[in-house]
């Protein structure tokens, strides 16, 4: 993704809105932080409700000066954690209302993301203070939704938070619509023997949900004076959240292939004798590992289960295998990483760790979210042809096959 391209396509940030002036102010501060990360880009902000401007107005402002060409005219990133009613219905309707003839790409909501998990961990650590995390229970409060997938994402986050923050236990709870409620989760933690509980708020900005959380926790704590309870702050205006918005924006531009050719730098890696980490033991790993072995790489697979093909490679001694869930420290020492598990959250964690280690990583489930891409390759006449295009693998394969015909002819 080039700086010129990023600056050329406007970004629309779609937030929920709040009657709480502090919540709206913190949201606007976050958008200013996003603008600072995208110098030269037009960034507009709109709200679903309770604040102005509306999302439709923000979309109209973003595309007002655009010459409509059929390419991407703007990208909208929802400041929404999961796929609820606003993401599925209200925001798409607002896009249609404001875009006119412009083409507006709609990015995915914010979860799952190691950046958000990192921000949440930081808030929990602030609330813990002098408490030992392993001796502390946590109640993770989410909004609650009629959409099952959104609630399921909250449960998955609770598990990730427990493991990443090394908490004694984490109990999911919801402030509205779904159960368990905050008092129910607090009581469950107490029944399990917890004497110290941190309540983590999985909300982006201050508002009524934050107020309700403090009220409900305070009422419960008065009735249970034998348990110490602290409440962590909402995620708020922070660098992790701003970077996630930028990442969602640039991922949409890459996915649409609006750059001239592939956005990456073409090279040929020498992996002879070098450690390569493959996360996952399924079909993708089975396709990629033989090529890695042929290049001389020392392949190390971490996966709870192996498919037949990868299992055969392990039995032959061609690869090293650890049958367990991947851990962040597995990335250490690798020159190249292939994140090919069947869980997008796992792949995202692996890619984030690889980024921190300055190690190139291919994400099999989301090509634009990794730092490298696997080309479509073929060899003939002493030459190897590699094709990387606009993130459309079928198109790359077709082009590769046509080039192979030329070489063979």
N, C-alpha and C positions, 0 to 999 in steps of 0.2 A: 504494500500500500504506500503510494507516494504522498509526500506532503501536499503536492499540488492537487491531487485527487481528493484528499481529505478536505482541503479548504474549499473545493468547488461544490461539494454536495452539502446542503444544510442539514443540521441535526435538530429534530424536535424532541424535547423531553416531555413526556406525559406523566403528570403526577396526580395523586388522588385529590388533594385539596383538604382544607381544614377550617373550622371556625376559630381555631386557636391561632392568633396572630404570630405567636412564636413558632408554631409548626410551619406556617407559610414562609416566615423569614428564614428559617433553617433550610427549607427546600430551595429558596432562591439563592442562598449562600452556596449550596451544593452546586447549583447550575453555574454560578460564577466560577467555581473551582473547575468544573468541566470546561468552561470557555477558556480558562487559562491553559488547559492541556491541549486545546485545539486552536492555537493562534491562527487567525485569518478565517476561521470557519464561522458561518452564521449559525447561531444556536438560539432557538426559541423555546419558551416554556408555556405549557398549557395545563389546565386542571380539569379533571372529570367533573368536579362539583365543588361548591363551597368557597371558591376563590376564582379570581380572574387573572388572565384571559382564559377562555375555554380552549379545549384542545383543537376544536375546529378553527378557531381564530388563530391559534399558534401555527397550525398547518398552513392556513391561507397566507399568513405573514411570511412563512418560510419559503413558499413557492411563488410569491408575488412577482419577483423579478426574474424568474427562471424562464429561459427559452425552452419550451416543451419539445423534446427530441425523441421521446420514447425510451430514453435511458433512465437511470435512476435520478429523480428530481429532488428527493429528500429521503432521509431515514428517520423513522420515529422509534425511540426507545422508551418503553413503558417503565416508569419507576414503580413497578409492582413486583412483589416477591415471587408470586406463583400464578398459575393459570386459574383465576377466578372469573366472576361475571364481568368485571370491568375489562379484563384483558380479552375475553372472548366476544363481548357484545358492544359495550359502550365505546371503547376506544376505536375499534374498526368503523363503527357508525360515524364517529366524529371525523375520522380520516376522510371518509367518503364525502362528508358534508363540506369539508374545507379544501379539498385538493383540486377541485375543478377537473381539468384534463391532465393534471400532473400525475406522475407515477411516484408513489410514496411506499418505500419498503418498510415493513413492520417487523421490528426485531423481537426476539424472545424475551420473556420476563427474566428477572435477575437470578433466580435459582435454577439449578444448583450452581454454586460458585465458591471456590476456595477463598476468593477475596472477601466475600460476605462472611464466610465462616471465620476468617481472620479478624474481621472487625468485631464480630460477636465475641470471639475469644478475648479480645482486648477489653471489651466492656465488662465481661465476667471477671477478668483479672483485676480490673479497677475496683469492682465491688468486693472481691475477695479480701483485698488488703492483706492483713496479717493471718488470714485463715489458710490452712493447708487445703489445696484443691482436692486431694484424695480423701480427706475427711469431711468433705462438704457435698451435700446433695444440691441439685439445681432443678428448678422448675422453669422450663422454656415456654414462654407464652407467645402464641401466635394469634392472628386475627380470627381464624375460623372461617370456613367456607362451605357452601352447598356443593362445591365441586370436590369430589373425592380425591382427585389427583393432587389438589392443592393441600389438603390435609395430610395426605400420604407423604408429600415432600417435607412437611413439618416434622413428621415422625423420623424421617431419614436424617434430617438435620440434627435432631436431638441425639441420635446415635453418634453422628460425626462429632458433635460438640463434646460428648462424654469422652470419646477416645482422644480427640485432639487436645482438649483442655485438661485431660487426666483427672476428671471429676469422679467422685465416688459413685454417683448415679445421676441420671437426668430424666425428669418426668415431663413429657409433653403436656401442654394445657392450651386452652383456647379462651379468648376473652368473650366471644360471642358465637352463636350459631351451633358450634360443635362442642362436644365433650371429650375429655374431662375439663371441668372448669378450673379456675385457679384454686379455689378452696379445696376442691376434690384432689387436685394434684399435690397441694401442700399437705393435706391429711394423709395421702398415700406415702409421701416421703417420711412423714413423722412416724407412721405405722411401721415403716421399715427400719426405724431406729435412728433417723437423722436428727441431730441436735443443732446443726447449722445448715441453713438453706439460703442459697442465692437465687433470686428470681431474675431470669434474663428476659428482656423484652425484645422480641423479634419484630420490632416495628422500625420503620425508617425515620420518622420524625415525631416531635412532640404533638400531642393532640388529645382527643377524648379517650383513645385507647390507653395512652400512658396514664391519664388521670384515673381511669377506671382500675387500672392495674395497681397503682399505689393505694387506692381506696380499699380494694378487695384484700390486698396483702396486709394492709394496716388493720383491717377488721379481724382477719384471721389471727394475726399475731397477738392482738389483745386477748383473744380467747385461748391462746396457747403460749403463755409467758415462759414456759420451760424450753421453748425453741427459739433460737436466734435467727432472725431473717433479715437479709439485706436485698435491696432491689437495684439491679444494674440499670444504667441509662439506656435509652434507645440508641440505635446505630448513629443517626444524625449526619451532619456534614463532616465527611472524613475522606481521606485520600483513597482508601480502598473502594468506597462506593463510587466516587468520581471516576476512578480508573475502570471500574466495571462498566459504567455507562459508555465510556470511550471504546472499550473493547467490544461491546455489543454493536456500536455504531460501525466501527471499522470492519467487524466480521460480516456485516450485511453488505458492505461495499465489495469485499473480497468475494463473497458468495455469489454476487451478481455478475462478477467478471467485468466490472466496468473499467478496469485498467487496460492499458495496451499490452496484451499478452499476459504471461504469468507474473504475479507480483514478487516472486522470489528471485534469488540470485542462483543461477545454474552453476553447479560444480560437480566434481566426482570425488567422493570420499574414499580414502584408503583405510579400510577397517581391519587389515591383516594383523592378527594377534591382539586386537583391541576388544575390550569388554563392551558388549551390546546387551541392554536389558530389554526383554520382551515381557510385557504385562498382559496376561491372558493366554489361554491354551486352546483356543477354538479355531474356527475356519480361517480367520484373517491371519493369525499366527502361522497356521499351517501353510498358507500361501507365501508368506514373507520370509520365514526362517530359512528355507532352502537357498534362497538368493543371498541372504546374509552369510550363510555358511560358505557358499561358493566364493564370496568375496574375502574369505579368510577370517571372518569375525569369530570371536569367542562368545557364543550366544548363551545367555543366562535367562531362563524363563521363571517367572514367579506367577503362580496361578493356583487357586484351590483345586481346580479340576482340569484335566487334559482331554482334548479330543483324541480320536484314534490316531491321526497322522502325527500329531505332536508327541503322543505317548510312544509311538514307535521310534521317533527320533531320540527320545529320552532313553528308551530301552537299549538303543544301539550305542549310547554313550556320546552321540554327536553334540548334544546340548546338556547343560547343567540345569536342573530343575529343583525349585523349592515349592512344594505343594502347600500353599497357605495364601492368605490375603496379603496383598502388597502393602508395604510400609514406606513412609516417606524416605527413610534412610536407604532403601534399596537403590535409589537413583545414584547414590554416591559411588564414584569410580567409573561410571558408565560414560563411554564416548558418544553413544547414540542410544536413543530410547524409542521403543514402539509401544504406545499405549493402546492396547487392543482388547481390553476386557469388555464384557457385555454390560457394564455399568458406566454410564456417562460421568457420574460423579467421581468414580475411581479414576477414569481417564483424565478428568479435569485436574484432580489432585496430583496425579503423576506428572502431567504437563507443567503444572505450576512449580513443582519441586525441580523439574528439569530446567525450567527457566531460571530459578534461583541458583542452580548449579552451573549455569551457562552451558548446558548440554542440549544439543538439538533433539527435538522430540516430534514424532509423527503421531497424531491422534487419528486412529482408524475410524472413529465414529463421527468426527467433525474436523474436516481437513483444515478449515480456516482457524481453528483454535490451537493448532500446534505451531511450532517454530520451523517445521520442515514438512515437505510433502513427498510422497513416494511417486516417482514418474512411471508412466507406462513404458516399458523397455523391450527391446528386441535386438538381436545380434545377427549380423550377416556380413560376409566379405571382410572380416577383420575389423568391423566397426560395430559399435553399440549405439543404438538410437534411443534417446530418452525424451519423452514428451510430457510436459507439464503445461496445462492450459488454464482455463478459467474455472477450475475446481469442478469440472464436469468429467468424471472418470471415463464414462462411455465415449465421450467425444475424443478424449486423449487416446484411448485404445484404437479408435477408428483411424485417427491420424497416424498413429504408430504403424498400424497394419499397412496403410497406403505407402508410407515411407519404406517399409520392409520390402514391399513388392518392387519398389524402384531399385533398392540395393540388390535384391536377388536377380533382377533383370539385367 
